[in-house]
Amino acid sequence: MQKVFQHCCKPLSNRLRKGSKPVPGNTILLVDDEAANLQVLKNILETEYRLLFARDGEKALALALAEQPDLILLDVMMPGISGHQTCARLKAQDKTAHIPVIFVTALAQEDDETKGFELGAVDYLTKPVRPAIVRARVKTHLSLVRADELKQTRLSIVQRLGRAAEYKDNETGRHVIRTSLFSLIIGRQLGLDEHHLDDLLNAAPMHDIGKIGIPDAVLLKPGKLDPDEWEIMQRHAQIGAEIIGEDGSSLLKMARDIALCHHEKWDGSGYPQGLAGEAIPLEARIVAIADVFDALTSERPYKKAWTIDDACQLIREQSGKHFDPQLVEHFFNALPEILEARQKWLDDAHDNQNINH
């Protein structure tokens, strides 16, 4: 009987493979042991997407690994390994764990849906499928994929620009890491949500990106800058904002605010705009404390490292002058955690450029 079934379905399987001409756009892997069900999905989606087909879980796993589809529509009840088992194996592999899975099945019990979501599926469609619903759900989840890819691309750009600034500056890459971690800790103490904290962690390394545009004779000078040189050095804030530019993403907008405003002071005596109080973006006020604390307690070619006590005393003295008084209190409340992070990322520690949230 199984041989008869395979023989009857073989022509349709061949037509599915040959008839699915690649079209511009995303790739979707359709998995179902019934050729008729694959044909239904093919008719619904073939004009907008490049389609791949699998009749069992093992074939689906191989195709997912080789082709890296943008989305998988997966049947549950299949011979061999089930759809649930297939999904679990997809999520267990680093190279396929990111691919969203929509279960398409005749099982409609709440327990079945719950199990599917627990395995990592993003959605659940019941058979018989309705074309409008299939197209809408597919479009929604592919939009989420594109949004995530765009976020990751922006994050990669931010990280690479931060690394570029490290190569130009006489400060170490660990200063960038420590400043970012201190900022994260202060932000968490303040009560910022996780999304805001994640952006802060990744935007803070951009605070001195504008130093790329400062001449080496000024940037790398081992002694004190004269007034003309100091004027040149101050331009790095505006240069940093221009490098990052205007962008709609929350991450790059925050990075621009930090680069432009992290040398502004609470009392309005900072640069480049002379902003005061809450006119200074919150994230820039946070990074200002983190940046100064790390700069003071780190050795540089032109100065010795301050003691922790001396640096803390200056920060207290500058509360309400250089720094936001409320954030100063949060800084001191979080100081044990800040010192722990500082110890982990001292300049002479084993080189590691990864920042983990």
NUFIVO-241530 format. One record per residue (C-alpha): residue number from 1; x, y negated, z negated. Coordinates in pm, whole numbers, padded with zeros to 5 digits, always signed. Each point is the difference from the previous one (the first is absolute). Layout:
(NUM (X Y Z)) ...
// end
This chain:
(1 (+00000 +00000 +00000)) (2 (+00285 -00236 -00085)) (3 (+00159 +00063 +00341)) (4 (-00332 -00075 +00173)) (5 (-00030 -00327 -00195)) (6 (+00355 -00103 +00092)) (7 (-00064 +00085 +00365)) (8 (-00320 -00203 +00014)) (9 (+00155 -00303 -00165)) (10 (+00327 +00003 +00190)) (11 (-00121 -00196 +00306)) (12 (-00146 -00274 -00220)) (13 (+00322 -00024 -00203)) (14 (+00195 -00039 +00321)) (15 (-00238 -00270 +00122)) (16 (+00036 -00184 -00330)) (17 (+00376 -00010 +00032)) (18 (+00010 -00084 +00368)) (19 (-00289 -00246 -00008)) (20 (+00131 -00213 -00286)) (21 (+00209 -00250 +00187)) (22 (+00199 -00223 -00233)) (23 (-00154 -00344 -00035)) (24 (+00152 -00310 -00161)) (25 (-00051 -00016 -00372)) (26 (+00006 +00239 -00292)) (27 (+00042 +00376 +00001)) (28 (-00258 +00218 -00175)) (29 (+00039 +00370 -00077)) (30 (-00330 +00192 +00012)) (31 (-00005 +00334 -00183)) (32 (-00287 +00251 +00021)) (33 (-00018 +00371 +00074)) (34 (-00314 -00052 +00211)) (35 (+00075 -00124 +00351)) (36 (-00348 -00147 +00028)) (37 (+00063 -00224 -00301)) (38 (+00328 -00118 +00149)) (39 (-00183 -00082 +00322)) (40 (-00254 -00212 -00189)) (41 (+00275 -00202 -00170)) (42 (+00188 -00025 +00329)) (43 (-00304 -00152 +00170)) (44 (-00038 -00256 -00278)) (45 (+00365 -00112 -00023)) (46 (+00181 +00073 +00327)) (47 (-00053 -00342 +00161)) (48 (+00171 -00189 -00283)) (49 (+00265 +00230 -00142)) (50 (+00265 +00252 +00091)) (51 (-00127 +00334 -00126)) (52 (+00178 +00314 -00116)) (53 (-00181 +00328 -00069)) (54 (+00057 +00294 -00236)) (55 (-00216 +00308 -00060)) (56 (+00155 +00100 -00335)) (57 (+00188 -00141 -00294)) (58 (+00345 +00127 +00095)) (59 (-00022 -00160 +00345)) (60 (-00125 -00321 -00162)) (61 (+00298 -00009 -00236)) (62 (+00244 +00051 +00287)) (63 (-00164 -00271 +00213)) (64 (-00017 -00244 -00289)) (65 (+00371 +00045 -00069)) (66 (+00104 -00024 +00365)) (67 (-00237 -00273 +00124)) (68 (-00055 -00213 -00312)) (69 (-00364 -00088 +00082)) (70 (-00153 -00311 -00152)) (71 (-00306 +00187 -00130)) (72 (-00117 +00361 -00040)) (73 (-00362 +00119 +00023)) (74 (+00005 +00338 -00174)) (75 (-00257 +00279 -00027)) (76 (-00024 +00178 -00337)) (77 (-00124 +00351 +00081)) (78 (+00256 +00158 +00232)) (79 (+00153 +00347 +00033)) (80 (+00347 +00035 -00147)) (81 (+00081 -00297 -00218)) (82 (-00300 -00218 -00076)) (83 (-00027 -00373 +00058)) (84 (+00051 -00059 -00371)) (85 (+00319 +00206 +00004)) (86 (+00115 -00177 +00315)) (87 (-00057 -00340 -00159)) (88 (+00190 +00103 -00313)) (89 (+00299 +00108 +00211)) (90 (-00012 -00320 +00204)) (91 (+00011 -00208 -00318)) (92 (+00283 +00212 -00142)) (93 (+00237 -00084 +00289)) (94 (+00174 -00338 +00002)) (95 (-00028 -00030 +00379)) (96 (-00378 +00053 +00009)) (97 (-00119 -00115 -00344)) (98 (-00073 -00351 +00130)) (99 (-00239 +00113 +00275)) (100 (-00364 -00066 -00103)) (101 (-00233 +00300 +00017)) (102 (-00376 -00009 +00056)) (103 (-00180 +00327 -00068)) (104 (-00266 +00086 +00260)) (105 (-00206 +00291 -00129)) (106 (-00341 +00157 -00045)) (107 (+00064 +00019 -00375)) (108 (-00200 -00279 -00159)) (109 (+00008 +00079 -00371)) (110 (+00136 -00265 -00236)) (111 (+00257 +00249 -00136)) (112 (+00136 +00053 +00352)) (113 (+00039 -00373 +00054)) (114 (+00163 -00043 -00340)) (115 (+00251 +00275 +00075)) (116 (+00081 -00160 +00335)) (117 (+00070 -00338 -00156)) (118 (+00208 +00161 -00275)) (119 (+00217 +00157 +00270)) (120 (+00069 -00343 +00148)) (121 (-00264 -00038 +00273)) (122 (-00115 -00354 +00072)) (123 (-00350 +00079 +00124)) (124 (-00259 +00273 +00055)) (125 (-00230 +00049 +00301)) (126 (-00270 +00264 +00013)) (127 (-00106 +00202 +00303)) (128 (-00181 -00048 +00224)) (129 (+00196 -00319 +00048)) (130 (-00156 -00321 +00127)) (131 (+00210 -00181 +00263)) (132 (-00051 -00349 -00142)) (133 (+00102 +00113 -00349)) (134 (+00309 +00184 +00129)) (135 (+00116 -00300 +00201)) (136 (-00059 -00240 -00292)) (137 (+00183 +00215 -00255)) (138 (+00292 +00062 +00234)) (139 (+00029 -00369 +00081)) (140 (-00008 -00093 -00369)) (141 (+00273 +00239 -00103)) (142 (+00224 -00085 +00294)) (143 (-00037 -00366 -00094)) (144 (+00121 +00087 -00350)) (145 (+00296 +00186 +00152)) (146 (+00093 -00304 +00208)) (147 (-00035 -00230 -00301)) (148 (+00231 +00224 -00203)) (149 (+00253 +00015 +00284)) (150 (-00004 -00379 +00027)) (151 (+00053 -00035 -00375)) (152 (+00292 +00242 +00013)) (153 (+00153 -00186 +00294)) (154 (-00025 -00333 -00182)) (155 (+00149 +00156 -00311)) (156 (+00291 +00140 +00201)) (157 (+00065 -00343 +00151)) (158 (+00000 -00161 -00344)) (159 (+00240 +00262 -00137)) (160 (+00239 -00035 +00293)) (161 (+00005 -00377 -00021)) (162 (+00072 +00030 -00370)) (163 (+00294 +00227 +00080)) (164 (+00123 -00251 +00260)) (165 (+00015 -00272 -00266)) (166 (+00210 +00226 -00224)) (167 (+00269 +00033 +00268)) (168 (+00032 -00377 +00029)) (169 (-00007 -00092 -00369)) (170 (+00273 +00040 -00260)) (171 (-00254 +00152 -00235)) (172 (-00055 +00375 +00001)) (173 (-00293 +00203 +00126)) (174 (-00059 +00100 -00359)) (175 (-00086 -00361 -00085)) (176 (-00285 +00029 +00250)) (177 (-00115 +00328 -00155)) (178 (+00019 -00130 -00355)) (179 (-00181 -00324 +00084)) (180 (-00277 +00200 +00167)) (181 (-00036 +00237 -00293)) (182 (+00005 -00281 -00256)) (183 (-00271 -00177 +00201)) (184 (-00207 +00318 +00010)) (185 (+00031 +00045 -00376)) (186 (-00099 -00362 -00071)) (187 (-00292 +00030 +00242)) (188 (-00122 +00316 -00168)) (189 (+00027 -00168 -00340)) (190 (-00211 -00283 +00144)) (191 (-00266 +00253 +00102)) (192 (+00026 -00010 +00379)) (193 (-00172 +00287 +00181)) (194 (+00200 +00280 +00164)) (195 (-00044 -00132 +00355)) (196 (+00125 -00342 -00106)) (197 (+00292 +00159 -00186)) (198 (+00092 +00210 +00301)) (199 (+00012 -00309 +00222)) (200 (+00202 -00187 -00263)) (201 (+00256 +00280 -00025)) (202 (+00049 +00003 +00375)) (203 (-00015 -00377 +00057)) (204 (+00240 -00102 -00277)) (205 (+00312 +00130 +00185)) (206 (-00067 -00269 +00263)) (207 (+00051 -00288 -00244)) (208 (+00344 -00094 +00137)) (209 (-00043 +00107 +00364)) (210 (+00063 -00363 +00101)) (211 (+00364 +00033 -00103)) (212 (+00050 +00164 +00338)) (213 (-00012 -00354 +00141)) (214 (+00255 -00151 -00243)) (215 (+00360 -00036 +00125)) (216 (+00247 +00242 -00159)) (217 (+00222 -00286 -00114)) (218 (-00283 -00112 -00228)) (219 (-00164 +00332 -00083)) (220 (+00322 +00183 -00086)) (221 (+00186 -00287 -00168)) (222 (+00148 +00136 -00327)) (223 (-00014 -00333 -00184)) (224 (-00264 -00260 -00077)) (225 (-00176 -00160 +00298)) (226 (+00044 -00371 +00062)) (227 (-00317 -00214 +00055)) (228 (+00007 +00040 +00380)) (229 (+00048 +00376 -00026)) (230 (-00277 +00025 -00259)) (231 (-00235 -00181 +00236)) (232 (+00083 +00255 +00269)) (233 (-00051 +00289 -00242)) (234 (-00343 -00127 -00098)) (235 (-00115 +00039 +00358)) (236 (-00009 +00378 -00040)) (237 (-00351 -00018 -00148)) (238 (-00147 -00170 +00306)) (239 (+00207 +00217 +00235)) (240 (-00135 +00311 -00173)) (241 (-00359 -00114 +00049)) (242 (+00071 -00067 +00368)) (243 (+00158 +00344 +00049)) (244 (-00300 +00179 -00149)) (245 (-00246 -00232 +00176)) (246 (-00378 -00008 -00019)) (247 (-00173 +00338 -00014)) (248 (-00342 +00125 -00100)) (249 (+00125 +00287 -00217)) (250 (-00001 -00046 -00377)) (251 (+00353 +00141 -00024)) (252 (+00165 -00240 +00245)) (253 (-00199 -00297 -00127)) (254 (+00123 +00077 -00351)) (255 (+00356 +00046 +00126)) (256 (-00015 -00340 +00169)) (257 (-00135 -00168 -00316)) (258 (+00277 +00155 -00208)) (259 (+00277 -00093 +00244)) (260 (-00124 -00359 +00023)) (261 (-00091 -00065 -00363)) (262 (+00218 +00208 -00233)) (263 (+00219 -00307 -00072)) (264 (-00294 -00223 -00084)) (265 (-00025 -00089 -00370)) (266 (-00298 -00022 -00233)) (267 (+00071 -00369 -00073)) (268 (+00026 -00092 +00370)) (269 (+00378 -00051 +00007)) (270 (+00076 +00294 +00228)) (271 (+00036 +00033 +00377)) (272 (-00079 -00011 +00289)) (273 (-00347 -00155 -00051)) (274 (+00009 -00118 -00362)) (275 (-00310 +00204 -00088)) (276 (-00108 +00012 -00363)) (277 (-00203 +00229 -00226)) (278 (-00256 +00228 +00160)) (279 (+00056 -00164 +00339)) (280 (+00297 +00236 +00017)) (281 (-00117 +00344 +00121)) (282 (-00026 +00245 -00288)) (283 (+00231 +00254 +00162)) (284 (+00270 -00263 +00051)) (285 (-00027 -00098 -00369)) (286 (+00047 +00365 -00098)) (287 (+00299 +00051 +00230)) (288 (+00156 -00324 -00127)) (289 (+00033 +00144 -00351)) (290 (+00116 +00341 +00123)) (291 (+00254 -00156 +00238)) (292 (+00150 -00238 -00256)) (293 (+00022 +00263 -00273)) (294 (+00183 +00242 +00226)) (295 (+00226 -00270 +00147)) (296 (+00100 -00119 -00349)) (297 (+00076 +00349 -00131)) (298 (+00195 +00110 +00309)) (299 (+00364 -00072 +00077)) (300 (+00073 -00191 +00318)) (301 (+00325 -00117 +00162)) (302 (-00068 -00352 -00129)) (303 (-00115 +00088 -00357)) (304 (+00006 +00251 -00284)) (305 (-00313 +00185 -00103)) (306 (-00199 -00155 -00284)) (307 (-00103 +00209 -00297)) (308 (-00362 +00114 -00018)) (309 (-00054 -00220 -00306)) (310 (+00137 -00311 +00172)) (311 (-00208 +00061 +00311)) (312 (-00314 +00051 -00209)) (313 (+00071 -00319 -00193)) (314 (+00022 -00200 +00322)) (315 (-00327 +00147 +00126)) (316 (-00172 -00099 -00325)) (317 (+00147 -00349 +00022)) (318 (-00124 -00033 +00358)) (319 (-00356 +00111 -00082)) (320 (-00226 -00281 +00121)) (321 (+00289 -00158 +00192)) (322 (+00141 +00245 +00252)) (323 (-00235 +00288 -00078)) (324 (-00372 +00061 -00045)) (325 (-00046 +00022 -00382)) (326 (-00255 +00281 +00024)) (327 (+00233 +00208 +00219)) (328 (+00289 -00061 -00239)) (329 (-00205 +00164 -00275)) (330 (-00080 +00293 +00227)) (331 (+00371 +00026 +00081)) (332 (+00092 +00032 -00366)) (333 (-00283 +00244 -00068)) (334 (+00138 +00218 +00280)) (335 (+00368 -00055 -00083)) (336 (+00070 +00355 -00127)) (337 (-00127 +00144 +00329)) (338 (+00191 -00264 +00199)) (339 (+00324 +00086 -00182)) (340 (-00059 +00369 +00066)) (341 (-00038 -00070 +00373)) (342 (+00308 -00223 -00007)) (343 (+00208 +00273 -00160)) (344 (-00109 +00250 +00264)) (345 (+00096 -00232 +00285)) (346 (+00326 -00154 -00120)) (347 (+00236 -00104 +00278)) (348 (+00254 +00267 -00082)) (349 (-00257 +00281 -00004)) (350 (-00023 +00260 +00275)) (351 (-00113 -00170 +00319)) (352 (-00366 +00063 +00071)) (353 (-00212 -00241 +00201)) (354 (-00339 +00160 -00063)) (355 (-00256 -00191 -00207)) (356 (-00272 +00225 -00140)) (357 (-00329 -00129 -00129)) 
// end
